[in-house]
Amino acid sequence: MGTLFHNLPNPYTVPRLHGLFIAMQVLAVVCGVAAAAAAVASVTLRWRRADRVRRQQLKWFLAVLPFMALSFIANPDRPGPVEPGSRTDIWHPDTGGHRHRGTAVPAL
């Protein structure tokens, strides 16, 4: 039920699917790590095959990465751990928009 109602059970969850939800979270982390490894391998191969101009372009790209990583870490609006059925700020196609703090926000 979000961060305001920790003491109340969520009426929209299916307890039998909790194990599936955990398995999907693990699968997502594994896929994310595999994608990150593939990205590092791709940049490494591009660096080895690049000429002087392309290496300079890769240096600029690599110089920006720490700032991008810090912006993700320092973002105060990032969501915390997700419980099955607890997110209220997800897209709702029936309203044509998304839900924010319990009220429907229409799409423009």
C-alpha positions, 0 to 999 in steps of 0.5 A: 500500500505504499509508504503511508500504510505499512500496517495494512495488507495490500488487497490487490496482491496474489500471495501465491505469485510472490515466489514468481515475483521474486524470481522475476526480480532476480532475472531482471538483475541477471539480465541487467548485469549481462547487459552491462558486461556486454556494454563494457565489452562493446566499448572495449572492442570499439576502443581497440579498433578505433582510430585517433578521432574515434578514440577521442570521441570515446574519451568524451563518452567515458568522461561523462559516465561517472557524472551520469552514474552519480546522478542516478545515485543521488536522485532523491526521486528514485523508487525504493524496493517494490512489493508486488502490487504496491506501486501506485504511480504506474501507468493505468491504461483505463484512465488514459494517464497514470495514477499519482498519489491516489488520483488519476492524472489524465494524459495530454 
